[in-house]
Amino acid sequence: MCEFKDNTSCEHIPVLTEQIAERLSVPQDAVVVDATVGHGGHSLLFGEKLGPGGTIIGLDVDEKSLTRAQTALCDLECEVILVRSNFADLPDVLADEGYSKVDLIFADIGFCSAQLNDPKRGFSFQQNMPLDMRLDDRLKVTAEQIVNDYEEKELADLIFKYGDERGSRRIARYIAEFRKTQRIKSTLQLANVICKALNKFPSPGRRIHPATKTFQALRIAVNDELGCLEELLEAAPALLNKNGLIAVISFHSLEDRIVKNNFRENKRLQTYEILTKKPINPTDEEISRNPRARSSKMRIARRI
Ligand SMILES: C[S@@+](CC[C@H](N)C(=O)[O-])C[C@H]1O[C@@H](n2cnc3c(N)ncnc32)[C@H](O)[C@@H]1O
């Protein structure tokens, strides 16, 4: 493991690598889009299969991720183009770089381990951090603004819709009560309010922290994660060459449902053949090596 100047550990273990190597083969001169290049772990796998005529176009909204990807990918033979962009804007990125079609669009949605541990990001309820949650620091609205400025009902709906949290109304009520006296500014403050609302507290025997679902909901809202995924999926058929592949790894059911429905709709339109009748899951061995892989699911489709 290495340390970067920002003191966050850079170890991010790419998930489902064996299944990707088996299922996502591309010609040596392929153009591969890694829509979430992160630390470049998956791109490195693709890049090692490409020759000098191949290209990887890596996108990420996070400047720090791109710096790490650059270091990881600098020895590849193929061309590597890294762009700070939201994958929702993939059509514009490709047009700017002079590409109309590509052979693989790959996305590994969510966040990297370093982002979770970054003290400035505010994703973690294990450490005290400012309540931010923006993957892209150019975004205007932070989790602090949502938590403190949304109406109680709006907040409850958001926590229910994006977190599937059955205690959403109680949590919103406790938040609304707390913020009458002071703004909720840190992750631990918020986590404590949630624990009190649910009357559940973290303990060694409890595998999932009581604040997990609420934090997920806020992260999804701050980064418009589902909207961006929908835009990427809607754009993809027009950007793929015939026989080109699209593969998406998601980490929760809301994302997976969007991918599943989009692939089904494209099958109905005869634009895709679905190559994964059921999503590809990690093996027990991978989960024990990398617990973060536990909830990963990959779906693959082929452009007809
Ligand atoms: C799970 S990590 C990807 C890890 C990468 N596959 C690797 O092996 O290193 C997800 C990355 O996607 C980025 N990301 C999340 N949403 C994005 C979006 N809408 N557009 C572009 N990048 C995004 C995050 O900043 C993060 O760096």
The ligand as a MOL file (V3000), in Angstrom:
LIG
                    3D

  0  0  0     0  0            999 V3000
M  V30 BEGIN CTAB
M  V30 COUNTS 27 29 0 0 0
M  V30 BEGIN ATOM
M  V30 1 C -15.4300 2.0830 -7.6840 0
M  V30 2 S -14.4070 3.3960 -8.2090 0 CHG=1
M  V30 3 C -13.7000 2.7600 -9.6880 0
M  V30 4 C -12.4750 1.9670 -9.4290 0
M  V30 5 C -11.7490 1.5210 -10.6840 0
M  V30 6 N -12.5520 0.6100 -11.4680 0
M  V30 7 C -10.4240 0.8960 -10.3340 0
M  V30 8 O -10.2480 -0.3050 -10.5990 0
M  V30 9 O -9.5560 1.5920 -9.7830 0 CHG=-1
M  V30 10 C -15.5420 4.5340 -8.8860 0
M  V30 11 C -14.9180 5.7930 -9.4540 0
M  V30 12 O -15.9120 6.3930 -10.2780 0
M  V30 13 C -15.9170 7.7730 -10.0760 0
M  V30 14 N -17.2770 8.2110 -10.4100 0
M  V30 15 C -18.4150 8.0200 -9.7010 0
M  V30 16 N -19.4750 8.5440 -10.3500 0
M  V30 17 C -18.9970 9.0570 -11.5100 0
M  V30 18 C -19.6010 9.7250 -12.6220 0
M  V30 19 N -20.9100 9.9540 -12.6580 0
M  V30 20 N -18.8140 10.0850 -13.6530 0
M  V30 21 C -17.4850 9.8310 -13.6390 0
M  V30 22 N -16.8390 9.2360 -12.5960 0
M  V30 23 C -17.5950 8.8440 -11.5470 0
M  V30 24 C -15.5210 7.9710 -8.6260 0
M  V30 25 O -14.9550 9.2470 -8.4450 0
M  V30 26 C -14.5090 6.8370 -8.4260 0
M  V30 27 O -13.1970 7.2780 -8.6680 0
M  V30 END ATOM
M  V30 BEGIN BOND
M  V30 1 1 1 2
M  V30 2 1 2 3
M  V30 3 1 2 10
M  V30 4 1 3 4
M  V30 5 1 4 5
M  V30 6 1 5 6
M  V30 7 1 5 7
M  V30 8 2 7 8
M  V30 9 1 7 9
M  V30 10 1 10 11
M  V30 11 1 11 12
M  V30 12 1 11 26
M  V30 13 1 12 13
M  V30 14 1 13 14
M  V30 15 1 13 24
M  V30 16 1 14 15
M  V30 17 1 14 23
M  V30 18 2 15 16
M  V30 19 1 16 17
M  V30 20 1 17 18
M  V30 21 2 17 23
M  V30 22 1 18 19
M  V30 23 2 18 20
M  V30 24 1 20 21
M  V30 25 2 21 22
M  V30 26 1 22 23
M  V30 27 1 24 25
M  V30 28 1 24 26
M  V30 29 1 26 27
M  V30 END BOND
M  V30 END CTAB
M  END
